[in-house]
Amino acid sequence: MANGQPEVLTINRAGSKANLKASLKGIDKVPGKDLDEYPPTMFKEGGNDASVRPINPSDNRGAGSTFGHKLRPYPNGTKIKYKITDD
């Protein structure tokens, strides 16, 4: 990824809450926005060094829902490659 974030991520659903807390530590909420983090909190690589940005709540929640549904069949420990395309 352009900013040095990993593109290969390891599913770790059990660590999601702790990663969310770590990734948002010291970051102020923005009224009317969701704070979106990369790597997402459901991955082992999420947490302390995550990139966090305020975005439209509908975009964040829709993308998060789609992402979660696509990865539902895969167990913790599965590695995925996160790739953004213009498809």
N, C-alpha and C positions, 0 to 999 in steps of 0.2 A: 504494500500500500504506500501511497505517496508520502505519508507523514510518519512512516516507520512502524505503523501498527501491523500486527501479524495478519496474514491472509489464511493461514491454516489454523483452525480453531478446534478445540477439544470440548465436546459436550460434557457439562458438569452441572446438571440441574440442581443438585443438592447445594451447590455453592452460590446459587443465584442471588439470594437475599443478602448474603455477606458481600458479594461483589457489587450489588447495587449500592449498599451503604458506603462502601469504599470509593466507588466511582463518583458518587455525589458529594462526598465530604468536602466542605468548604465552598461549594458552588451554590450561588443564590438562585432561587426559583425565579422564573420570568412569568409575570401574569399573562394568562391566556396561551401559554406554551407548555409543551412537555419537554423534559430534558432527555435527549436521546444520546445513548452512549455506544461507542465502538471501542473495543469488542463488546458485543452484547453480554449482559450479565449471566446468561445461561452457559457461558463458556469459561473454562478454566483460565483463559488468558484475560478475561474481563477483570474489572476491579480497579486497583490503585492507579494504573497508568492509562486508564481509558480516556479517550477523547470524548468530551461531552458538549453538546450544542442544543440550544433551544430550537424546537421545530413545531410545526402545526400538529396539534394533538391527533387529528384524524389521520394524518400521514403516518405518524409514529405508531398509533394503535393498529391501524390497518396493516402496515408492514410487519409489525411484531406478531400479529395474529397469523398472517400468511407464513411467516418464517417458522413459527411454532408448529403449525400444522404440517408443513413440509418435513420437519425434523422429528415429528412424533414417533415414527417407527424405529428411530435409531437410539440405541442405548447410550448411557453415560460411557465416556471413554472413546466414543466414535470421533474420528477426526474428519472435518469437512474443510473444503477450500472455499472461501468466501470470495466471489468474483462478481463485480458489477459490470453489466453490459448494457448496451443501448437497444436490446431486442424489443 
